[in-house]
Amino acid sequence: MTQQVDVLVIGGGVVGICAAHFLQEQGREVTVVEKDEVCAGSSYGNAGLIVPSHSVPLAEPGVIAQGLRWMFDPDSPFYIKWRWDRDLMAWLWQFRKASTMRRVRQAMPLLRDMHLESFRLYEALAAELDFAFGHEGRLLLCKTEQGMESVHEEAELMQEIGIEVEMIDAQQAQQRAEVVELDCVGGAFYAQDAHLDPARLVRSLAARCVERGVQLNEKTEVLGFGKQGRRIQVVETTRGDFAADEVVLCSGAWSPGVGRGLGLSLPVQPAKGYSVTVHKPDPCPEVPLMMVEARVGTTPMGDKLRFAGTLELAGMDTSINRRRVAAIVNAVPRYVPAWTPDALELIEVWRGLRPCTPDGLPFLGRPRDYDNLTVAAGHAMVGVSLGAVTGTVIARVVQGEEPGFDLSLCNVDRFG
């Protein structure tokens, strides 16, 4: 038996649930299908940051060279698990082509505007839902003068597009951190950044959507599609078929596999990241910290503190590499001496797959061959930061309205 629905959202992560919320606000009847449980993927254990300061795409000059230098070091912040894989080879080639300053500068204003709009939307949601939203900015800490130079270079790029940033010395960094002693030579402070608990965000927003009529189908995996002309007629799943007027594909790292059933080329590499969540130590600053050379971030989340980091291109491998977890934990006391592993009470070690496109920008909009499909995938490490604004863009596209942003750089067909 086929169930007739209005809008079918494929994916129950931050993007899918934000899309359901804003579509519902537009008066649409929404059904969500999720192959696992809501917030089971990379939306669950990430750093929970809203980062206008991160308006430089992942594909920037020097990243590939740095990755190759780190490739044989399994403790490094960026690790490529080498394998003879055609998709990986093609992705790396496209990544290299996209890693130019010209393309970076093209992308920065779009990312800036989307991050800032997401901040505004989350701030409004935080007035109604409790997801540990905080707006204390973000403090970058450097151990070396080389680290300071890299932070200063990026700060100059951010200032060019109007992002507020203050370069600070060790004493000023200590004043920002207040209650905990730091060991650094200085860093930078980004006042417009914010943070939240991503699991609480997605789950509380999903619960509200269900209360207001969204049909949520967990443990429901997409198997295939029935198509006619330029329209998707039926979405076939493990729990029956859905005939939808509109379909939204936002399945994170699993989007390319789902998209192949529609003939879509979505070159996304899953980048495994890790986090370690502990009971919040006393004392603990409320401002998130970024430990620059180690590429480890710390985020306070209510009564918890989360350390997050690493980027590992290892395919769809979800195993936990304990050396990489140890690298995160051992890096922390280099910057905050009191936070030794023995002094922290562990809650959870987590890993997840962040969906990375070759140019560091998401696929967002309608593919050229379909009139009732919207794609939102490939948000890399900023899925939470761009989740809310992506939800509003999806709602506008489905409604046939202008998306509110020039999405030409996010064209779904740009690699196909």
Secondary structure by P-SEA (a helix, b strand, c coil): cbbbbcbbbccccaaaaaaaaaaaaaccbbbbbbcccccccccccccccccccccccccccaaaaaaaaacccccccbbbcccccaaaaaaaaaaaaaccaaaaaaaaaaaaaaaaaaaaaaaaaaacccccccccbbbbbbccaaaaaaaaaaaaaaaaabbbbbbbcaaaaaaaaccccccccccccccccccccaaaaaaaaaaaaaaabbbbbccccccccccccccccbbbcccccccccbbbbccccaaaaaaaaaccccbbbbbbbbbbbcccccccccbbbbbccccbbbbbcccbbbbbbbbbcccccccccaaaaaaaaaaccccccccccccccccccbbbbbbbccccccccccccccccbbbbcccccccccaaaaaaaaaaaaaaccccccccccccccccc
